[in-house]
Amino acid sequence: MASAGWLDEVRRVLEHVRASDATEVEVAASGFRLRLVRRPGRIAGVAEPRAVAVDAPVDGTPLPAPLTGVFYRSSAPGAPALAEVGDRVEVGAVVGLIETMKIFNEVLAERGGRIAAILAESGQLVHAGDALMIVEDAAAPPGNEQAKP
């Protein structure tokens, strides 16, 4: 009789697929192959992303989620947020984290400027491409300000 280890592995893979937006996954091992295909519109147990209201119209560029997962504004529970409304950020600055399959991925600012709005709540499921924040263009490139004598 075959070991039940493969069944535990299949269950683990299914849990990860359910938590993702993957539509097709294939796993192959010695003497074993598993192919899962998800039909559109039949995703059970996945919460819809919530929109966060912005008090006033905001100009700027949306910062999209680079992948699907759970968005976090801080690096640890109780830690300060990585970015707040009004903060100035440079290209490549870490402004959040997205947890996917138990791995935390940094969300990096794609452009420099000021955080004008934060659109996603900490702990919210976001999908790749969802707007997480709005970044206003920098009036002057950071570091180019000169002190007046």
N, CA, C and O of each residue as an XYZ file, in Angstrom:
596
protein
N       0.846     -1.194      0.000
C       0.000      0.000      0.000
C       0.882      1.245      0.000
O       1.878      1.300      0.721
N       0.529      2.221     -0.787
C       1.337      3.442     -0.926
C       1.254      4.287      0.335
O       0.255      4.273      1.054
N       2.313      5.009      0.578
C       2.371      5.907      1.740
C       1.353      7.029      1.597
O       1.083      7.494      0.489
N       0.788      7.464      2.725
C      -0.200      8.550      2.708
C       0.475      9.911      2.550
O      -0.221     10.924      2.486
N       1.815      9.968      2.486
C       2.546     11.233      2.349
C       2.137     12.015      1.114
O       2.049     13.243      1.157
N       1.886     11.313      0.010
C       1.500     12.013     -1.210
C       0.152     12.698     -1.046
O      -0.066     13.772     -1.605
N      -0.752     12.093     -0.286
C      -2.066     12.683     -0.063
C      -1.946     13.972      0.757
O      -2.632     14.955      0.479
N      -1.083     13.964      1.755
C      -0.835     15.182      2.542
C      -0.256     16.284      1.659
O      -0.599     17.457      1.810
N       0.620     15.898      0.743
C       1.214     16.873     -0.168
C       0.148     17.466     -1.093
O       0.151     18.671     -1.343
N      -0.759     16.635     -1.601
C      -1.843     17.116     -2.454
C      -2.722     18.088     -1.681
O      -3.105     19.129     -2.215
N      -3.048     17.766     -0.438
C      -3.854     18.672      0.391
C      -3.152     20.008      0.589
O      -3.791     21.059      0.531
N      -1.836     19.979      0.823
C      -1.073     21.213      1.009
C      -1.096     22.063     -0.272
O      -1.279     23.278     -0.213
N      -0.913     21.420     -1.408
C      -0.953     22.138     -2.690
C      -2.335     22.752     -2.908
O      -2.441     23.902     -3.334
N      -3.395     21.990     -2.617
C      -4.755     22.510     -2.777
C      -4.994     23.741     -1.912
O      -5.627     24.695     -2.363
N      -4.495     23.736     -0.671
C      -4.651     24.899      0.209
C      -3.980     26.133     -0.398
O      -4.538     27.229     -0.374
N      -2.783     25.941     -0.938
C      -2.066     27.069     -1.532
C      -2.763     27.574     -2.795
O      -2.818     28.781     -3.031
N      -3.290     26.667     -3.601
C      -3.984     27.069     -4.823
C      -5.258     27.824     -4.472
O      -5.571     28.833     -5.103
N      -6.002     27.344     -3.465
C      -7.225     28.042     -3.047
C      -6.931     29.464     -2.590
O      -7.743     30.364     -2.806
N      -5.779     29.676     -1.963
C      -5.424     31.001     -1.444
C      -4.853     31.912     -2.524
O      -4.580     33.081     -2.256
N      -4.670     31.409     -3.719
C      -4.089     32.216     -4.791
C      -5.122     32.489     -5.879
O      -6.271     32.055     -5.789
N      -4.693     33.216     -6.906
C      -5.573     33.444     -8.046
C      -5.154     32.591     -9.249
O      -5.545     32.871    -10.383
N      -4.354     31.548     -8.991
C      -3.899     30.662    -10.056
C      -5.092     29.990    -10.720
O      -6.043     29.591    -10.048
N      -5.040     29.870    -12.023
C      -6.119     29.198    -12.744
C      -5.701     27.796    -13.167
O      -6.550     26.961    -13.479
N      -4.391     27.533    -13.180
C      -3.919     26.208    -13.555
C      -2.587     25.936    -12.854
O      -1.691     26.780    -12.844
N      -2.474     24.737    -12.265
C      -1.260     24.339    -11.564
C      -0.961     22.891    -11.906
O      -1.864     22.057    -11.968
N       0.307     22.599    -12.127
C       0.706     21.222    -12.386
C       1.894     20.888    -11.496
O       2.858     21.650    -11.418
N       1.817     19.735    -10.821
C       2.880     19.258     -9.955
C       3.268     17.873    -10.451
O       2.410     17.013    -10.652
N       4.568     17.662    -10.648
C       5.032     16.354    -11.109
C       6.191     15.893    -10.229
O       7.069     16.677     -9.870
N       6.174     14.634     -9.898
C       7.250     14.006     -9.137
C       7.447     12.617     -9.721
O       6.700     12.200    -10.606
N       8.437     11.909     -9.235
C       8.720     10.570     -9.723
C       7.481      9.677     -9.596
O       7.059      9.351     -8.487
N       6.906      9.287    -10.730
C       5.744      8.405    -10.725
C       4.443      9.069    -10.305
O       3.464      8.378    -10.023
N       4.411     10.407    -10.258
C       3.220     11.109     -9.785
C       3.064     12.404    -10.555
O       4.036     13.128    -10.769
N       1.826     12.697    -10.977
C       1.538     13.949    -11.674
C       0.152     14.415    -11.254
O      -0.800     13.635    -11.257
N       0.040     15.703    -10.890
C      -1.234     16.292    -10.489
C      -1.422     17.572    -11.282
O      -0.537     18.427    -11.312
N      -2.583     17.705    -11.929
C      -2.898     18.914    -12.697
C      -4.238     19.432    -12.200
O      -5.237     18.714    -12.205
N      -4.244     20.708    -11.765
C      -5.459     21.357    -11.286
C      -5.806     22.497    -12.226
O      -4.942     23.293    -12.594
N      -7.072     22.575    -12.615
C      -7.547     23.661    -13.462
C      -8.769     24.258    -12.784
O      -9.723     23.549    -12.466
N      -8.732     25.561    -12.567
C      -9.844     26.261    -11.921
C     -10.710     26.891    -13.001
O     -10.210     27.531    -13.926
N     -12.007     26.698    -12.868
C     -12.949     27.313    -13.799
C     -13.247     28.730    -13.341
O     -13.487     28.952    -12.155
N     -13.236     29.695    -14.254
C     -13.550     31.084    -13.868
C     -14.920     31.174    -13.218
O     -15.870     30.521    -13.649
N     -15.010     32.003    -12.162
C     -16.270     32.220    -11.490
C     -16.624     31.155    -10.477
O     -17.696     31.215     -9.876
N     -15.755     30.184    -10.271
C     -16.057     29.107     -9.333
C     -15.003     29.029     -8.241
O     -14.597     27.936     -7.846
N     -14.565     30.164     -7.757
C     -13.552     30.202     -6.713
C     -14.264     30.270     -5.374
O     -14.850     31.298     -5.035
N     -14.222     29.209     -4.625
C     -14.900     29.161     -3.331
C     -13.982     29.642     -2.232
O     -12.789     29.336     -2.227
N     -14.538     30.399     -1.297
C     -13.776     30.796     -0.118
C     -12.838     31.963     -0.308
O     -12.060     32.272      0.595
N     -12.883     32.625     -1.456
C     -12.006     33.765     -1.669
C     -12.805     35.042     -1.474
O     -13.807     35.266     -2.153
N     -12.364     35.872     -0.552
C     -13.066     37.119     -0.261
C     -12.811     38.132     -1.364
O     -11.738     38.166     -1.965
N     -13.809     38.947     -1.613
C     -13.646     40.023     -2.575
C     -12.835     41.146     -1.951
O     -12.995     41.427     -0.763
N     -11.963     41.797     -2.725
C     -11.218     42.904     -2.165
C     -12.154     44.044     -1.776
O     -13.165     44.285     -2.435
N     -11.806     44.732     -0.708
C     -12.614     45.854     -0.243
C     -11.968     47.153     -0.707
O     -10.744     47.282     -0.732
N     -12.796     48.093     -1.066
C     -12.294     49.412     -1.423
C     -12.263     50.263     -0.165
O     -13.127     50.140      0.703
N     -11.273     51.114     -0.074
C     -11.169     52.034      1.047
C     -11.491     53.420      0.511
O     -10.901     53.869     -0.472
N     -12.423     54.088      1.156
C     -12.848     55.401      0.690
C     -11.746     56.433      0.877
O     -11.034     56.427      1.882
N     -11.619     57.306     -0.091
C     -10.690     58.429     -0.007
C     -11.550     59.668      0.181
O     -12.510     59.874     -0.561
N     -11.212     60.500      1.171
C     -12.035     61.650      1.531
C     -12.218     62.660      0.398
O     -13.306     63.213      0.238
N     -11.190     62.902     -0.375
C     -11.267     63.906     -1.423
C     -10.622     63.348     -2.685
O      -9.838     62.402     -2.609
N     -10.944     63.923     -3.850
C     -10.305     63.462     -5.074
C      -8.792     63.624     -4.954
O      -8.300     64.624     -4.433
N      -8.072     62.633     -5.441
C      -6.614     62.628     -5.312
C      -6.009     62.481     -6.692
O      -6.390     61.602     -7.465
N      -5.052     63.360     -6.992
C      -4.320     63.254     -8.247
C      -3.047     62.470     -7.985
O      -2.457     62.568     -6.909
N      -2.635     61.711     -8.951
C      -1.398     60.957     -8.810
C      -1.472     59.660     -9.581
O      -2.404     59.416    -10.348
N      -0.476     58.844     -9.360
C      -0.348     57.575    -10.057
C      -0.632     56.429     -9.095
O      -0.042     56.372     -8.016
N      -1.524     55.519     -9.467
C      -1.778     54.371     -8.595
C      -0.536     53.484     -8.501
O       0.172     53.285     -9.488
N      -0.285     52.959     -7.318
C       0.773     51.971     -7.105
C       0.082     50.617     -7.076
O      -0.631     50.314     -6.119
N       0.279     49.782     -8.123
C      -0.456     48.515     -8.192
C       0.196     47.412     -7.357
O       1.405     47.420     -7.125
N      -0.626     46.472     -6.915
C      -0.114     45.280     -6.230
C       0.654     44.458     -7.261
O       0.130     44.187     -8.342
N       1.884     44.056     -6.947
C       2.661     43.278     -7.915
C       2.201     41.829     -8.047
O       2.512     41.165     -9.036
N       1.454     41.332     -7.043
C       0.959     39.971     -7.071
C      -0.235     39.844     -6.136
O      -0.540     40.768     -5.383
N      -0.893     38.726     -6.184
C      -2.058     38.478     -5.347
C      -1.617     37.935     -3.995
O      -0.723     37.093     -3.912
N      -2.255     38.426     -2.940
C      -1.961     37.943     -1.595
C      -2.573     38.876     -0.576
O      -3.423     39.703     -0.906
N      -2.138     38.741      0.665
C      -2.640     39.581      1.744
C      -1.671     40.751      1.929
O      -0.473     40.556      2.134
N      -2.211     41.965      1.852
C      -1.415     43.187      1.942
C      -1.238     43.592      3.400
O      -2.185     43.549      4.186
N      -0.022     43.983      3.753
C       0.265     44.489      5.093
C       1.004     45.820      4.965
O       1.901     45.978      4.137
N       0.603     46.766      5.804
C       1.235     48.086      5.783
C       2.483     48.155      6.648
O       3.293     49.066      6.473
N       2.663     47.219      7.577
C       3.842     47.234      8.447
C       4.570     45.901      8.343
O       4.031     44.921      7.827
N       5.814     45.879      8.844
C       6.638     44.677      8.729
C       6.343     43.650      9.812
O       6.768     42.500      9.704
N       5.618     44.050     10.857
C       5.267     43.135     11.948
C       4.066     43.704     12.688
O       3.843     44.915     12.662
N       3.287     42.850     13.348
C       2.155     43.361     14.129
C       2.654     44.364     15.180
O       3.618     44.095     15.898
N       1.997     45.499     15.257
C       2.369     46.528     16.223
C       3.487     47.442     15.758
O       3.758     48.456     16.403
N       4.140     47.111     14.661
C       5.214     47.959     14.125
C       4.595     49.129     13.361
O       3.475     49.020     12.860
N       5.321     50.248     13.270
C       4.780     51.380     12.508
C       4.619     51.028     11.022
O       5.324     50.170     10.490
N       3.687     51.703     10.380
C       3.452     51.486      8.951
C       4.701     51.861      8.165
O       5.432     52.780      8.533
N       4.933     51.132      7.074
C       6.088     51.407      6.224
C       5.915     52.719      5.457
O       6.901     53.361      5.096
N       4.670     53.115      5.208
C       4.383     54.371      4.515
C       3.050     54.909      5.007
O       2.102     54.153      5.219
N       2.988     56.208      5.185
C       1.768     56.898      5.624
C       1.426     57.971      4.606
O       2.286     58.403      3.838
N       0.174     58.400      4.598
C      -0.235     59.508      3.745
C       0.623     60.720      4.116
O       0.771     61.051      5.293
N       1.180     61.371      3.108
C       2.039     62.534      3.321
C       3.516     62.208      3.276
O       4.334     63.109      3.093
N       3.882     60.946      3.436
C       5.301     60.566      3.378
C       5.827     60.744      1.964
O       5.123     60.497      0.985
N       7.077     61.178      1.876
C       7.771     61.230      0.592
C       8.505     59.916      0.409
O       9.164     59.437      1.332
N       8.398     59.329     -0.772
C       9.076     58.067     -1.065
C       9.928     58.222     -2.314
O       9.636     59.027     -3.198
N      10.966     57.445     -2.360
C      11.841     57.403     -3.529
C      11.570     56.112     -4.290
O      10.999     55.174     -3.735
N      11.968     56.058     -5.532
C      11.815     54.847     -6.332
C      12.522     53.702     -5.606
O      13.674     53.837     -5.192
N      11.832     52.586     -5.457
C      12.424     51.417     -4.820
C      12.210     51.338     -3.319
O      12.601     50.351     -2.696
N      11.594     52.359     -2.719
C      11.329     52.329     -1.274
C      10.266     51.271     -0.973
O       9.306     51.112     -1.727
N      10.447     50.551      0.133
C       9.467     49.542      0.555
C       8.298     50.273      1.210
O       8.477     50.982      2.201
N       7.099     50.097      0.652
C       5.906     50.784      1.176
C       4.864     49.818      1.734
O       3.845     50.251      2.272
N       5.109     48.524      1.613
C       4.186     47.522      2.130
C       4.719     46.133      1.860
O       5.788     45.962      1.274
N       3.961     45.145      2.294
C       4.307     43.740      2.081
C       3.066     43.003      1.584
O       1.941     43.353      1.939
N       3.283     41.987      0.764
C       2.195     41.104      0.349
C       2.628     39.682      0.674
O       3.680     39.214      0.238
N       1.782     39.007      1.454
C       2.050     37.614      1.818
C       1.346     36.704      0.834
O       0.130     36.781      0.658
N       2.114     35.847      0.200
C       1.593     34.863     -0.732
C       2.262     33.534     -0.426
O       3.488     33.434     -0.458
N       1.477     32.525     -0.134
C       1.982     31.179      0.160
C       3.031     31.204      1.271
O       4.076     30.562      1.167
N       2.739     31.950      2.331
C       3.589     32.047      3.522
C       4.917     32.761      3.263
O       5.836     32.676      4.077
N       5.019     33.457      2.142
C       6.224     34.221      1.813
C       5.833     35.682      1.734
O       4.851     36.036      1.082
N       6.612     36.541      2.407
C       6.353     37.974      2.394
C       7.182     38.616      1.281
O       8.403     38.465      1.229
N       6.496     39.330      0.401
C       7.119     40.000     -0.731
C       7.005     41.502     -0.531
O       5.941     42.001     -0.165
N       8.089     42.223     -0.768
C       8.072     43.677     -0.599
C       7.305     44.340     -1.737
O       7.400     43.931     -2.894
N       6.544     45.369     -1.382
C       5.898     46.226     -2.374
C       6.782     47.458     -2.462
O       6.981     48.154     -1.466
N       7.311     47.730     -3.639
C       8.243     48.833     -3.827
C       7.585     49.985     -4.578
O       6.778     49.772     -5.483
N       7.937     51.197     -4.193
C       7.443     52.375     -4.905
C       8.026     52.352     -6.318
O       9.235     52.206     -6.496
N       7.174     52.495     -7.299
C       7.613     52.483     -8.694
C       8.049     53.865     -9.161
O       8.713     54.008    -10.188
N       7.665     54.880     -8.390
C       8.038     56.256     -8.729
C       8.208     57.027     -7.443
O       7.649     56.669     -6.406
N       8.983     58.082     -7.520
C       9.171     58.930     -6.355
C       8.039     59.931     -6.243
O       7.414     60.294     -7.239
N       7.781     60.372     -5.024
C       6.735     61.363     -4.814
C       6.217     61.295     -3.402
O       6.891     60.801     -2.498
N       4.999     61.803     -3.218
C       4.358     61.842     -1.905
C       3.172     60.891     -1.922
O       2.408     60.860     -2.886
N       3.019     60.108     -0.846
C       1.860     59.220     -0.730
C       0.633     60.108     -0.507
O       0.512     60.767      0.525
N      -0.270     60.116     -1.482
C      -1.454     60.969     -1.413
C      -2.643     60.229     -0.801
O      -3.512     60.851     -0.189
N      -2.686     58.914     -0.962
C      -3.792     58.128     -0.419
C      -3.347     56.680     -0.294
O      -2.534     56.194     -1.081
N      -3.885     56.009      0.695
C      -3.669     54.572      0.859
C      -5.027     53.922      0.648
O      -5.982     54.208      1.371
N      -5.107     53.045     -0.349
C      -6.381     52.489     -0.786
C      -6.671     51.091     -0.248
O      -7.816     50.641     -0.286
N      -5.661     50.408      0.245
C      -5.849     49.041      0.750
C      -5.600     49.010      2.251
O      -4.691     49.667      2.759
N      -6.415     48.245      2.944
C      -6.277     48.095      4.389
C      -5.249     47.006      4.696
O      -5.072     46.074      3.912
N      -4.586     47.127      5.819
C      -3.681     46.080      6.265
C      -4.498     44.824      6.560
O      -5.519     44.889      7.245
N      -4.047     43.678      6.040
C      -4.764     42.429      6.228
C      -5.766     42.128      5.127
O      -6.455     41.109      5.177
N      -5.856     42.998      4.139
C      -6.820     42.841      3.047
C      -6.238     41.979      1.934
O      -5.065     42.114      1.585
N      -7.063     41.090      1.376
C      -6.685     40.328      0.200
C      -6.690     41.269     -0.991
O      -7.688     41.941     -1.254
N      -5.574     41.318     -1.715
C      -5.483     42.143     -2.923
C      -5.081     41.243     -4.084
O      -4.452     40.201     -3.901
N      -5.456     41.667     -5.264
C      -5.115     40.924     -6.471
C      -4.083     41.699     -7.263
O      -4.017     42.925     -7.174
N      -3.280     40.993     -8.032
C      -2.270     41.628     -8.865
C      -2.928     42.725     -9.700
O      -3.930     42.494    -10.377
N      -2.349     43.917     -9.640
C      -2.874     45.049    -10.400
C      -3.792     45.958     -9.616
O      -4.032     47.088    -10.042
N      -4.326     45.503     -8.463
C      -5.164     46.379     -7.629
C      -4.344     47.573     -7.157
O      -3.170     47.426     -6.818
N      -4.951     48.744     -7.133
C      -4.265     49.942     -6.638
C      -4.176     49.872     -5.117
O      -5.189     49.731     -4.431
N      -2.955     49.973     -4.600
C      -2.725     49.942     -3.155
C      -2.632     51.351     -2.579
O      -3.122     51.619     -1.482
N      -1.996     52.247     -3.332
C      -1.757     53.618     -2.894
C      -1.769     54.526     -4.117
O      -1.666     54.069     -5.255
N      -1.898     55.823     -3.855
C      -1.751     56.827     -4.900
C      -0.501     57.634     -4.562
O      -0.358     58.134     -3.447
N       0.397     57.755     -5.533
C       1.633     58.513     -5.341
C       1.576     59.739     -6.234
O       1.466     59.624     -7.455
N       1.652     60.929     -5.610
C       1.705     62.180     -6.369
C       3.122     62.377     -6.846
O       4.080     62.047     -6.146
N       3.250     62.918     -8.046
C       4.583     63.208     -8.577
C       5.292     64.197     -7.676
O       4.677     65.100     -7.108
N       6.592     64.012     -7.555
C       7.408     64.918     -6.744
C       7.495     66.262     -7.452
O       7.736     66.323     -8.658
N       7.295     67.346     -6.692
C       7.411     68.692     -7.258
C       8.846     68.959     -7.673
O       9.099     69.567     -8.713
N       9.774     68.507     -6.863
C      11.190     68.626     -7.183
C      11.839     67.303     -6.815
O      11.475     66.707     -5.801
N      12.791     66.825     -7.609
C      13.431     65.563     -7.286
C      14.052     65.610     -5.895
O      14.715     66.591     -5.556
N      13.853     64.563     -5.074
C      14.434     64.554     -3.727
C      15.951     64.713     -3.792
O      16.615     64.132     -4.650
N      16.478     65.503     -2.878
C      17.915     65.715     -2.808
C      18.384     66.909     -3.594
O      19.541     67.309     -3.461
N      17.505     67.511     -4.434
C      17.909     68.661     -5.240
C      17.582     69.987     -4.580
O      17.907     71.049     -5.111
N      16.930     69.927     -3.407
C      16.623     71.166     -2.718
C      17.922     71.748     -2.168
O      18.746     71.030     -1.601
N      18.088     73.025     -2.338
C      19.300     73.663     -1.848
C      18.926     74.581     -0.704
O      17.935     75.309     -0.763
N      19.732     74.531      0.329
C      19.486     75.398      1.487
C      19.809     76.833      1.097
O      20.799     77.112      0.422
N      18.939     77.736      1.545
C      19.184     79.157      1.256
C      20.185     79.693      2.271
O      20.077     79.394      3.460
N      21.171     80.493      1.812
C      22.178     81.015      2.747
C      21.601     82.030      3.697
O      22.320     82.561      4.544
